[in-house]
Amino acid sequence: MTHTSDPHTDQLPAAISGFLAASVVHDADAAEAFLADDVVVVDKGEPFRGLQEVHAFVRDAGAEFDYTTEQVGAHRVDDEHWVVVLRLEGSFPGGVAELDYRFTLRDARVSELVIANHGA
């Protein structure tokens, strides 16, 4: 797996860039450092609540596939909300996906992440 950043990656809050870097390589322990205790991650409509469930999600999500991840966009909605667009290419069904990672921050940590198809 590889991760390619766009020029704006250095402008992301540390909690977001750190979480993304750790999650791309399924390093749940490193990702956990950027999460609020009551974090919620929603992927494909399924919620993962709290550090234990999100830890397992980061460790296991997509691990059965080989794929590359490229950040193709990012923008700040307001002080607490950011959207990062990732393009995945690999051995999963469909082979290509663009996903919006919609982050909510609280106290410099990720408190919520909703992963959805880009533009949905």
N, CA, C and O atoms as a GROMACS GRO file, in nm:
protein
  480
    1MET      N    1   0.083  -0.117   0.000
    1MET     CA    2   0.000   0.000   0.000
    1MET      C    3   0.088   0.124   0.000
    1MET      O    4   0.191   0.128   0.068
    2THR      N    5   0.048   0.224  -0.076
    2THR     CA    6   0.121   0.350  -0.076
    2THR      C    7   0.025   0.463  -0.049
    2THR      O    8  -0.096   0.451  -0.067
    3HIS      N    9   0.080   0.572  -0.007
    3HIS     CA   10   0.000   0.692   0.020
    3HIS      C   11   0.070   0.808  -0.048
    3HIS      O   12   0.186   0.836  -0.022
    4THR      N   13  -0.002   0.875  -0.136
    4THR     CA   14   0.052   0.992  -0.204
    4THR      C   15  -0.027   1.113  -0.160
    4THR      O   16  -0.150   1.110  -0.160
    5SER      N   17   0.041   1.217  -0.124
    5SER     CA   18  -0.025   1.336  -0.072
    5SER      C   19  -0.033   1.443  -0.178
    5SER      O   20   0.054   1.454  -0.265
    6ASP      N   21  -0.138   1.522  -0.172
    6ASP     CA   22  -0.142   1.641  -0.257
    6ASP      C   23  -0.068   1.753  -0.185
    6ASP      O   24  -0.032   1.737  -0.068
    7PRO      N   25  -0.044   1.865  -0.251
    7PRO     CA   26   0.035   1.972  -0.188
    7PRO      C   27  -0.027   2.031  -0.063
    7PRO      O   28   0.041   2.101   0.012
    8HIS      N   29  -0.154   2.005  -0.037
    8HIS     CA   30  -0.222   2.066   0.076
    8HIS      C   31  -0.220   1.981   0.202
    8HIS      O   32  -0.277   2.022   0.304
    9THR      N   33  -0.158   1.866   0.197
    9THR     CA   34  -0.154   1.778   0.313
    9THR      C   35  -0.096   1.847   0.435
    9THR      O   36  -0.144   1.826   0.547
   10ASP      N   37   0.006   1.928   0.416
   10ASP     CA   38   0.070   1.995   0.530
   10ASP      C   39  -0.022   2.100   0.593
   10ASP      O   40   0.009   2.151   0.700
   11GLN      N   41  -0.132   2.131   0.528
   11GLN     CA   42  -0.226   2.227   0.583
   11GLN      C   43  -0.336   2.159   0.665
   11GLN      O   44  -0.416   2.227   0.730
   12LEU      N   45  -0.342   2.027   0.663
   12LEU     CA   46  -0.441   1.957   0.743
   12LEU      C   47  -0.402   1.962   0.890
   12LEU      O   48  -0.284   1.965   0.923
   13PRO      N   49  -0.501   1.963   0.979
   13PRO     CA   50  -0.470   1.952   1.121
   13PRO      C   51  -0.394   1.822   1.149
   13PRO      O   52  -0.416   1.721   1.082
   14ALA      N   53  -0.307   1.826   1.247
   14ALA     CA   54  -0.224   1.709   1.280
   14ALA      C   55  -0.308   1.585   1.310
   14ALA      O   56  -0.268   1.474   1.274
   15ALA      N   57  -0.422   1.602   1.374
   15ALA     CA   58  -0.507   1.486   1.405
   15ALA      C   59  -0.554   1.416   1.279
   15ALA      O   60  -0.561   1.293   1.275
   16ILE      N   61  -0.586   1.492   1.176
   16ILE     CA   62  -0.634   1.432   1.051
   16ILE      C   63  -0.519   1.368   0.974
   16ILE      O   64  -0.529   1.253   0.934
   17SER      N   65  -0.411   1.442   0.954
   17SER     CA   66  -0.300   1.386   0.877
   17SER      C   67  -0.239   1.266   0.948
   17SER      O   68  -0.201   1.168   0.884
   18GLY      N   69  -0.229   1.272   1.081
   18GLY     CA   70  -0.176   1.159   1.156
   18GLY      C   71  -0.266   1.038   1.150
   18GLY      O   72  -0.218   0.926   1.131
   19PHE      N   73  -0.396   1.059   1.165
   19PHE     CA   74  -0.490   0.948   1.156
   19PHE      C   75  -0.486   0.885   1.017
   19PHE      O   76  -0.482   0.762   1.006
   20LEU      N   77  -0.488   0.966   0.912
   20LEU     CA   78  -0.485   0.912   0.776
   20LEU      C   79  -0.358   0.832   0.750
   20LEU      O   80  -0.364   0.722   0.695
   21ALA      N   81  -0.245   0.885   0.790
   21ALA     CA   82  -0.119   0.813   0.769
   21ALA      C   83  -0.120   0.678   0.840
   21ALA      O   84  -0.076   0.578   0.784
   22ALA      N   85  -0.170   0.676   0.962
   22ALA     CA   86  -0.174   0.550   1.037
   22ALA      C   87  -0.278   0.454   0.980
   22ALA      O   88  -0.253   0.333   0.974
   23SER      N   89  -0.392   0.505   0.939
   23SER     CA   90  -0.498   0.416   0.891
   23SER      C   91  -0.464   0.354   0.756
   23SER      O   92  -0.505   0.242   0.729
   24VAL      N   93  -0.391   0.426   0.671
   24VAL     CA   94  -0.354   0.373   0.540
   24VAL      C   95  -0.269   0.246   0.556
   24VAL      O   96  -0.277   0.156   0.472
   25VAL      N   97  -0.190   0.240   0.659
   25VAL     CA   98  -0.106   0.121   0.682
   25VAL      C   99  -0.164   0.031   0.791
   25VAL      O  100  -0.097  -0.061   0.838
   26HIS      N  101  -0.288   0.058   0.829
   26HIS     CA  102  -0.361  -0.022   0.929
   26HIS      C  103  -0.290  -0.026   1.064
   26HIS      O  104  -0.294  -0.127   1.134
   27ASP      N  105  -0.223   0.084   1.100
   27ASP     CA  106  -0.156   0.094   1.230
   27ASP      C  107  -0.256   0.152   1.331
   27ASP      O  108  -0.257   0.272   1.357
   28ALA      N  109  -0.338   0.064   1.386
   28ALA     CA  110  -0.445   0.107   1.476
   28ALA      C  111  -0.391   0.174   1.602
   28ALA      O  112  -0.452   0.268   1.652
   29ASP      N  113  -0.278   0.128   1.652
   29ASP     CA  114  -0.221   0.189   1.773
   29ASP      C  115  -0.182   0.334   1.747
   29ASP      O  116  -0.210   0.421   1.829
   30ALA      N  117  -0.117   0.360   1.633
   30ALA     CA  118  -0.079   0.498   1.601
   30ALA      C  119  -0.202   0.583   1.573
   30ALA      O  120  -0.208   0.698   1.615
   31ALA      N  121  -0.300   0.528   1.503
   31ALA     CA  122  -0.421   0.603   1.472
   31ALA      C  123  -0.494   0.644   1.598
   31ALA      O  124  -0.550   0.754   1.606
   32GLU      N  125  -0.494   0.557   1.697
   32GLU     CA  126  -0.566   0.583   1.822
   32GLU      C  127  -0.518   0.710   1.892
   32GLU      O  128  -0.594   0.773   1.964
   33ALA      N  129  -0.393   0.747   1.871
   33ALA     CA  130  -0.337   0.866   1.935
   33ALA      C  131  -0.408   0.994   1.890
   33ALA      O  132  -0.399   1.096   1.958
   34PHE      N  133  -0.477   0.988   1.777
   34PHE     CA  134  -0.540   1.108   1.722
   34PHE      C  135  -0.690   1.111   1.746
   34PHE      O  136  -0.759   1.200   1.696
   35LEU      N  137  -0.742   1.015   1.824
   35LEU     CA  138  -0.886   1.000   1.841
   35LEU      C  139  -0.934   1.044   1.978
   35LEU      O  140  -0.866   1.026   2.078
   36ALA      N  141  -1.054   1.102   1.980
   36ALA     CA  142  -1.122   1.133   2.106
   36ALA      C  143  -1.170   1.002   2.167
   36ALA      O  144  -1.194   0.905   2.096
   37ASP      N  145  -1.185   0.999   2.299
   37ASP     CA  146  -1.228   0.876   2.368
   37ASP      C  147  -1.364   0.827   2.321
   37ASP      O  148  -1.389   0.706   2.320
   38ASP      N  149  -1.451   0.918   2.282
   38ASP     CA  150  -1.586   0.881   2.240
   38ASP      C  151  -1.603   0.889   2.089
   38ASP      O  152  -1.713   0.916   2.039
   39VAL      N  153  -1.495   0.864   2.015
   39VAL     CA  154  -1.495   0.874   1.869
   39VAL      C  155  -1.600   0.783   1.806
   39VAL      O  156  -1.632   0.676   1.857
   40VAL      N  157  -1.654   0.830   1.693
   40VAL     CA  158  -1.745   0.750   1.611
   40VAL      C  159  -1.695   0.756   1.468
   40VAL      O  160  -1.669   0.863   1.413
   41VAL      N  161  -1.681   0.638   1.407
   41VAL     CA  162  -1.648   0.628   1.265
   41VAL      C  163  -1.764   0.556   1.198
   41VAL      O  164  -1.811   0.452   1.246
   42VAL      N  165  -1.810   0.612   1.086
   42VAL     CA  166  -1.918   0.550   1.009
   42VAL      C  167  -1.862   0.518   0.871
   42VAL      O  168  -1.816   0.607   0.800
   43ASP      N  169  -1.866   0.389   0.835
   43ASP     CA  170  -1.818   0.344   0.705
   43ASP      C  171  -1.926   0.254   0.644
   43ASP      O  172  -1.969   0.158   0.707
   44LYS      N  173  -1.968   0.286   0.522
   44LYS     CA  174  -2.075   0.212   0.454
   44LYS      C  175  -2.200   0.206   0.540
   44LYS      O  176  -2.272   0.106   0.540
   45GLY      N  177  -2.225   0.314   0.613
   45GLY     CA  178  -2.344   0.322   0.697
   45GLY      C  179  -2.333   0.250   0.830
   45GLY      O  180  -2.426   0.256   0.910
   46GLU      N  181  -2.223   0.181   0.854
   46GLU     CA  182  -2.205   0.106   0.979
   46GLU      C  183  -2.123   0.188   1.079
   46GLU      O  184  -2.010   0.228   1.049
   47PRO      N  185  -2.179   0.214   1.196
   47PRO     CA  186  -2.105   0.293   1.296
   47PRO      C  187  -2.011   0.206   1.380
   47PRO      O  188  -2.043   0.092   1.416
   48PHE      N  189  -1.897   0.262   1.411
   48PHE     CA  190  -1.800   0.202   1.503
   48PHE      C  191  -1.781   0.306   1.613
   48PHE      O  192  -1.737   0.418   1.586
   49ARG      N  193  -1.813   0.269   1.736
   49ARG     CA  194  -1.816   0.366   1.845
   49ARG      C  195  -1.710   0.334   1.951
   49ARG      O  196  -1.693   0.219   1.993
   50GLY      N  197  -1.640   0.437   1.992
   50GLY     CA  198  -1.541   0.423   2.098
   50GLY      C  199  -1.408   0.373   2.046
   50GLY      O  200  -1.398   0.322   1.935
   51LEU      N  201  -1.307   0.387   2.129
   51LEU     CA  202  -1.170   0.354   2.088
   51LEU      C  203  -1.154   0.207   2.051
   51LEU      O  204  -1.083   0.176   1.955
   52GLN      N  205  -1.217   0.116   2.123
   52GLN     CA  206  -1.199  -0.026   2.095
   52GLN      C  207  -1.254  -0.064   1.957
   52GLN      O  208  -1.186  -0.132   1.880
   53GLU      N  209  -1.375  -0.020   1.925
   53GLU     CA  210  -1.434  -0.053   1.795
   53GLU      C  211  -1.360   0.016   1.681
   53GLU      O  212  -1.338  -0.045   1.576
   54VAL      N  213  -1.321   0.141   1.700
   54VAL     CA  214  -1.251   0.213   1.595
   54VAL      C  215  -1.111   0.156   1.576
   54VAL      O  216  -1.061   0.151   1.464
   55HIS      N  217  -1.047   0.112   1.683
   55HIS     CA  218  -0.918   0.046   1.675
   55HIS      C  219  -0.929  -0.076   1.583
   55HIS      O  220  -0.846  -0.094   1.494
   56ALA      N  221  -1.030  -0.159   1.604
   56ALA     CA  222  -1.051  -0.279   1.521
   56ALA      C  223  -1.082  -0.240   1.376
   56ALA      O  224  -1.035  -0.305   1.283
   57PHE      N  225  -1.160  -0.135   1.358
   57PHE     CA  226  -1.192  -0.088   1.223
   57PHE      C  227  -1.064  -0.048   1.149
   57PHE      O  228  -1.044  -0.092   1.036
   58VAL      N  229  -0.980   0.032   1.210
   58VAL     CA  230  -0.857   0.077   1.145
   58VAL      C  231  -0.767  -0.043   1.113
   58VAL      O  232  -0.707  -0.048   1.006
   59ARG      N  233  -0.759  -0.135   1.203
   59ARG     CA  234  -0.675  -0.253   1.184
   59ARG      C  235  -0.724  -0.341   1.069
   59ARG      O  236  -0.644  -0.394   0.993
   60ASP      N  237  -0.857  -0.355   1.058
   60ASP     CA  238  -0.913  -0.456   0.969
   60ASP      C  239  -0.973  -0.404   0.838
   60ASP      O  240  -0.981  -0.480   0.742
   61ALA      N  241  -1.015  -0.280   0.832
   61ALA     CA  242  -1.088  -0.229   0.715
   61ALA      C  243  -1.003  -0.238   0.588
   61ALA      O  244  -0.897  -0.177   0.579
   62GLY      N  245  -1.050  -0.314   0.493
   62GLY     CA  246  -0.982  -0.327   0.364
   62GLY      C  247  -0.855  -0.409   0.367
   62GLY      O  248  -0.787  -0.418   0.265
   63ALA      N  249  -0.821  -0.469   0.480
   63ALA     CA  250  -0.696  -0.544   0.492
   63ALA      C  251  -0.691  -0.666   0.400
   63ALA      O  252  -0.583  -0.718   0.370
   64GLU      N  253  -0.806  -0.712   0.356
   64GLU     CA  254  -0.809  -0.830   0.269
   64GLU      C  255  -0.776  -0.795   0.123
   64GLU      O  256  -0.766  -0.885   0.040
   65PHE      N  257  -0.761  -0.667   0.092
   65PHE     CA  258  -0.734  -0.622  -0.044
   65PHE      C  259  -0.597  -0.558  -0.054
   65PHE      O  260  -0.543  -0.507   0.045
   66ASP      N  261  -0.541  -0.560  -0.175
   66ASP     CA  262  -0.423  -0.481  -0.206
   66ASP      C  263  -0.471  -0.356  -0.276
   66ASP      O  264  -0.549  -0.365  -0.370
   67TYR      N  265  -0.426  -0.240  -0.230
   67TYR     CA  266  -0.469  -0.116  -0.293
   67TYR      C  267  -0.373  -0.003  -0.262
   67TYR      O  268  -0.294  -0.009  -0.167
   68THR      N  269  -0.382   0.099  -0.344
   68THR     CA  270  -0.307   0.222  -0.320
   68THR      C  271  -0.406   0.331  -0.283
   68THR      O  272  -0.523   0.326  -0.322
   69THR      N  273  -0.360   0.428  -0.210
   69THR     CA  274  -0.442   0.540  -0.167
   69THR      C  275  -0.373   0.669  -0.206
   69THR      O  276  -0.254   0.688  -0.180
   70GLU      N  277  -0.449   0.758  -0.270
   70GLU     CA  278  -0.396   0.888  -0.308
   70GLU      C  279  -0.493   0.996  -0.260
   70GLU      O  280  -0.613   0.990  -0.287
   71GLN      N  281  -0.440   1.094  -0.190
   71GLN     CA  282  -0.523   1.207  -0.151
   71GLN      C  283  -0.537   1.298  -0.272
   71GLN      O  284  -0.437   1.348  -0.324
   72VAL      N  285  -0.662   1.319  -0.317
   72VAL     CA  286  -0.684   1.400  -0.437
   72VAL      C  287  -0.750   1.534  -0.405
   72VAL      O  288  -0.771   1.615  -0.495
   73GLY      N  289  -0.782   1.556  -0.280
   73GLY     CA  290  -0.841   1.683  -0.242
   73GLY      C  291  -0.861   1.693  -0.093
   73GLY      O  292  -0.862   1.593  -0.022
   74ALA      N  293  -0.876   1.815  -0.048
   74ALA     CA  294  -0.905   1.840   0.093
   74ALA      C  295  -0.955   1.983   0.105
   74ALA      O  296  -0.906   2.073   0.037
   75HIS      N  297  -1.053   2.002   0.192
   75HIS     CA  298  -1.094   2.138   0.220
   75HIS      C  299  -1.152   2.149   0.362
   75HIS      O  300  -1.208   2.055   0.418
   76ARG      N  301  -1.135   2.266   0.414
   76ARG     CA  302  -1.184   2.300   0.546
   76ARG      C  303  -1.326   2.354   0.532
   76ARG      O  304  -1.349   2.447   0.455
   77VAL      N  305  -1.420   2.296   0.605
   77VAL     CA  306  -1.557   2.344   0.604
   77VAL      C  307  -1.571   2.458   0.704
   77VAL      O  308  -1.627   2.563   0.673
   78ASP      N  309  -1.519   2.436   0.825
   78ASP     CA  310  -1.513   2.538   0.930
   78ASP      C  311  -1.407   2.493   1.030
   78ASP      O  312  -1.330   2.401   0.999
   79ASP      N  313  -1.400   2.554   1.146
   79ASP     CA  314  -1.293   2.522   1.241
   79ASP      C  315  -1.292   2.377   1.286
   79ASP      O  316  -1.187   2.324   1.321
   80GLU      N  317  -1.407   2.312   1.286
   80GLU     CA  318  -1.417   2.176   1.338
   80GLU      C  319  -1.437   2.069   1.230
   80GLU      O  320  -1.427   1.950   1.259
   81HIS      N  321  -1.465   2.109   1.106
   81HIS     CA  322  -1.502   2.013   1.003
   81HIS      C  323  -1.412   2.024   0.880
   81HIS      O  324  -1.388   2.133   0.828
   82TRP      N  325  -1.364   1.909   0.835
   82TRP     CA  326  -1.278   1.899   0.718
   82TRP      C  327  -1.325   1.783   0.632
   82TRP      O  328  -1.381   1.686   0.683
   83VAL      N  329  -1.304   1.794   0.501
   83VAL     CA  330  -1.331   1.684   0.409
   83VAL      C  331  -1.203   1.655   0.332
   83VAL      O  332  -1.144   1.744   0.271
   84VAL      N  333  -1.161   1.528   0.336
   84VAL     CA  334  -1.045   1.483   0.260
   84VAL      C  335  -1.095   1.381   0.160
   84VAL      O  336  -1.166   1.287   0.196
   85VAL      N  337  -1.058   1.398   0.033
   85VAL     CA  338  -1.100   1.306  -0.072
   85VAL      C  339  -0.983   1.212  -0.102
   85VAL      O  340  -0.873   1.256  -0.136
   86LEU      N  341  -1.009   1.083  -0.089
   86LEU     CA  342  -0.908   0.981  -0.118
   86LEU      C  343  -0.953   0.897  -0.237
   86LEU      O  344  -1.070   0.860  -0.248
   87ARG      N  345  -0.859   0.868  -0.324
   87ARG     CA  346  -0.883   0.778  -0.438
   87ARG      C  347  -0.811   0.648  -0.410
   87ARG      O  348  -0.690   0.646  -0.388
   88LEU      N  349  -0.887   0.539  -0.410
   88LEU     CA  350  -0.832   0.406  -0.386
   88LEU      C  351  -0.838   0.328  -0.516
   88LEU      O  352  -0.938   0.331  -0.587
   89GLU      N  353  -0.730   0.257  -0.546
   89GLU     CA  354  -0.725   0.167  -0.661
   89GLU      C  355  -0.666   0.036  -0.614
   89GLU      O  356  -0.563   0.033  -0.548
   90GLY      N  357  -0.736  -0.075  -0.650
   90GLY     CA  358  -0.683  -0.202  -0.606
   90GLY      C  359  -0.769  -0.321  -0.640
   90GLY      O  360  -0.848  -0.318  -0.734
   91SER      N  361  -0.753  -0.426  -0.562
   91SER     CA  362  -0.815  -0.555  -0.589
   91SER      C  363  -0.954  -0.571  -0.528
   91SER      O  364  -1.007  -0.682  -0.527
   92PHE      N  365  -1.012  -0.466  -0.476
   92PHE     CA  366  -1.147  -0.471  -0.419
   92PHE      C  367  -1.250  -0.465  -0.533
   92PHE      O  368  -1.215  -0.424  -0.644
   93PRO      N  369  -1.374  -0.505  -0.509
   93PRO     CA  370  -1.477  -0.500  -0.614
   93PRO      C  371  -1.489  -0.359  -0.674
   93PRO      O  372  -1.502  -0.261  -0.600
   94GLY      N  373  -1.485  -0.350  -0.805
   94GLY     CA  374  -1.491  -0.222  -0.874
   94GLY      C  375  -1.354  -0.166  -0.905
   94GLY      O  376  -1.339  -0.093  -1.003
   95GLY      N  377  -1.255  -0.197  -0.825
   95GLY     CA  378  -1.117  -0.161  -0.851
   95GLY      C  379  -1.076  -0.017  -0.827
   95GLY      O  380  -0.959   0.011  -0.804
   96VAL      N  381  -1.173   0.077  -0.832
   96VAL     CA  382  -1.143   0.219  -0.811
   96VAL      C  383  -1.256   0.280  -0.731
   96VAL      O  384  -1.374   0.252  -0.756
   97ALA      N  385  -1.221   0.364  -0.635
   97ALA     CA  386  -1.323   0.436  -0.558
   97ALA      C  387  -1.267   0.570  -0.515
   97ALA      O  388  -1.150   0.582  -0.480
   98GLU      N  389  -1.351   0.673  -0.518
   98GLU     CA  390  -1.318   0.801  -0.458
   98GLU      C  391  -1.409   0.820  -0.339
   98GLU      O  392  -1.532   0.814  -0.352
   99LEU      N  393  -1.348   0.841  -0.224
   99LEU     CA  394  -1.422   0.849  -0.099
   99LEU      C  395  -1.398   0.982  -0.030
   99LEU      O  396  -1.286   1.034  -0.028
  100ASP      N  397  -1.504   1.036   0.026
  100ASP     CA  398  -1.494   1.154   0.112
  100ASP      C  399  -1.475   1.106   0.255
  100ASP      O  400  -1.554   1.025   0.305
  101TYR      N  401  -1.373   1.155   0.320
  101TYR     CA  402  -1.352   1.131   0.462
  101TYR      C  403  -1.391   1.262   0.531
  101TYR      O  404  -1.317   1.360   0.526
  102ARG      N  405  -1.507   1.263   0.594
  102ARG     CA  406  -1.562   1.384   0.656
  102ARG      C  407  -1.530   1.381   0.806
  102ARG      O  408  -1.589   1.305   0.883
  103PHE      N  409  -1.435   1.464   0.844
  103PHE     CA  410  -1.384   1.466   0.981
  103PHE      C  411  -1.451   1.576   1.063
  103PHE      O  412  -1.477   1.686   1.014
  104THR      N  413  -1.478   1.543   1.188
  104THR     CA  414  -1.515   1.642   1.289
  104THR      C  415  -1.408   1.636   1.397
  104THR      O  416  -1.374   1.528   1.446
  105LEU      N  417  -1.356   1.752   1.433
  105LEU     CA  418  -1.253   1.761   1.537
  105LEU      C  419  -1.311   1.821   1.664
  105LEU      O  420  -1.401   1.905   1.660
  106ARG      N  421  -1.257   1.775   1.776
  106ARG     CA  422  -1.289   1.833   1.906
  106ARG      C  423  -1.162   1.825   1.990
  106ARG      O  424  -1.103   1.718   2.003
  107ASP      N  425  -1.121   1.937   2.045
  107ASP     CA  426  -1.000   1.943   2.128
  107ASP      C  427  -0.880   1.882   2.056
  107ASP      O  428  -0.803   1.806   2.114
  108ALA      N  429  -0.864   1.917   1.927
  108ALA     CA  430  -0.750   1.875   1.845
  108ALA      C  431  -0.743   1.724   1.822
  108ALA      O  432  -0.637   1.671   1.790
  109ARG      N  433  -0.856   1.656   1.837
  109ARG     CA  434  -0.864   1.512   1.809
  109ARG      C  435  -0.984   1.485   1.719
  109ARG      O  436  -1.078   1.564   1.713
  110VAL      N  437  -0.979   1.372   1.649
  110VAL     CA  438  -1.091   1.331   1.564
  110VAL      C  439  -1.201   1.276   1.655
  110VAL      O  440  -1.181   1.179   1.727
  111SER      N  441  -1.317   1.340   1.651
  111SER     CA  442  -1.430   1.292   1.731
  111SER      C  443  -1.530   1.216   1.645
  111SER      O  444  -1.606   1.132   1.695
  112GLU      N  445  -1.530   1.246   1.513
  112GLU     CA  446  -1.619   1.174   1.423
  112GLU      C  447  -1.558   1.170   1.284
  112GLU      O  448  -1.496   1.267   1.239
  113LEU      N  449  -1.576   1.057   1.217
  113LEU     CA  450  -1.534   1.042   1.078
  113LEU      C  451  -1.644   0.967   1.006
  113LEU      O  452  -1.684   0.858   1.047
  114VAL      N  453  -1.693   1.026   0.899
  114VAL     CA  454  -1.791   0.960   0.813
  114VAL      C  455  -1.725   0.939   0.678
  114VAL      O  456  -1.680   1.034   0.614
  115ILE      N  457  -1.719   0.813   0.635
  115ILE     CA  458  -1.659   0.778   0.507
  115ILE      C  459  -1.774   0.749   0.410
  115ILE      O  460  -1.859   0.664   0.437
  116ALA      N  461  -1.776   0.820   0.298
  116ALA     CA  462  -1.884   0.806   0.201
  116ALA      C  463  -1.830   0.820   0.060
  116ALA      O  464  -1.723   0.877   0.039
  117ASN      N  465  -1.905   0.768  -0.036
  117ASN     CA  466  -1.866   0.788  -0.175
  117ASN      C  467  -1.855   0.936  -0.204
  117ASN      O  468  -1.936   1.016  -0.157
  118HIS      N  469  -1.754   0.972  -0.281
  118HIS     CA  470  -1.731   1.114  -0.314
  118HIS      C  471  -1.854   1.173  -0.381
  118HIS      O  472  -1.909   1.116  -0.476
  119GLY      N  473  -1.895   1.286  -0.330
  119GLY     CA  474  -2.009   1.356  -0.388
  119GLY      C  475  -2.145   1.305  -0.342
  119GLY      O  476  -2.248   1.360  -0.382
  120ALA      N  477  -2.148   1.202  -0.259
  120ALA     CA  478  -2.276   1.147  -0.213
  120ALA      C  479  -2.333   1.233  -0.101
  120ALA      O  480  -2.441   1.203  -0.049
   0.00000   0.00000   0.00000
